[in-house]
Amino acid sequence: MKKILFLLLALLPFAAAAQPAQQQISEIAPHLATDRISLHYACTYTQDAPVKLSGTLLIQGECYRAVGNGMEIYCDGTTRWTVDPASKEVYIETAEGLAELLAYRDSLTELSLTEVRYLSWSDNLSAFRFDTAGLDGDWVVTDLR
């Protein structure tokens, strides 16, 4: 499960991509340090058996939130919450921000980035954190920090 979770995030704007997406990545990259970026993604992860991924991504600095393929991943730059709502599981781990995702960039093909929006930078990072306090007893929370 952990591998699939990271795959969701591997499509960050500096992932290897086909030429049209590569142009988009070049346009997005300068905004990473100044804006909050929202986008829709689709790609194929090809390391083992091909897996098609799609969803939404919100990025600000070293923070990100990826939602897609039934999973949700939140990262405030230092902590990552991987949430599987269907299984009612949450994994909490130490994170390295966006850098941890680069390991998967060569395993992506057919990358498509759409509905790219540049939003105002915000000091409110609640969009990049997952609060486990409101979960009921059916949830399993595994803190690996």
C-alpha positions, -999 to +999 in steps of 0.1 A: +000+000+000+028+024+009+043+022-026+010+031-043+006+060-019+039+075-029+031+069-066+002+094-062+027+120-052+054+112-077+038+132-104+048+165-089+056+192-114+092+183-118+086+147-128+098+134-161+072+139-187+063+139-224+070+172-243+036+189-238+037+182-200+074+192-199+065+226-212+038+229-185+063+218-158+087+246-170+058+271-166+048+258-132+083+255-116+090+292-110+057+295-090+067+268-066+084+292-042+058+320-045+023+306-050+000+279-038-006+257-069-036+236-076-038+211-105-054+179-118-030+152-129-031+119-148-002+096-155+009+060-157+034+045-132+054+019-150+080+005-125+063-029-120+029-035-136+015-003-151-008+016-128-029+046-140-031+074-115-053+105-115-065+131-090-058+166-077-026+181-062-022+212-041+014+224-035+029+253-015+066+254-009+075+220+007+039+212+015+015+192-006-018+174-006-026+147-032-060+132-035-067+104-061-072+067-067-090+065-034-061+078-013-053+111+004-018+123+012-011+154+033+023+168+040+032+200+059+069+197+049+079+177+080+051+152+086+032+131+061-003+116+067-013+089+043-050+083+045-070+054+031-107+063+038-120+030+024-098+010+048-101+036+076-063+037+080-039+065+085-001+063+084+019+092+100+055+095+090+084+119+090+086+136+056+112+153+036+088+176+017+088+176-021+123+161-024+111+126-013+090+123-044+118+127-070+127+090-067+097+081-088+101+106-116+116+082-141+088+057-136+060+080-149+047+082-185+018+099-201+018+127-176-010+152-181-015+183-160-047+202-163-067+230-146-034+245-132-043+274-110-020+298-091-034+308-058-022+333-032+005+320-008-010+314+027+004+311+062-025+288+070-012+253+064-043+234+076-049+222+040-016+202+043-023+186+076-047+157+086-063+159+120-068+124+135-085+137+166-120+135+149-117+099+138-139+073+154-127+040+169-130+021+136-099+039+123-064+025+126-038+052+131-002+041+128+024+067+139+058+058+125+076+090+135 
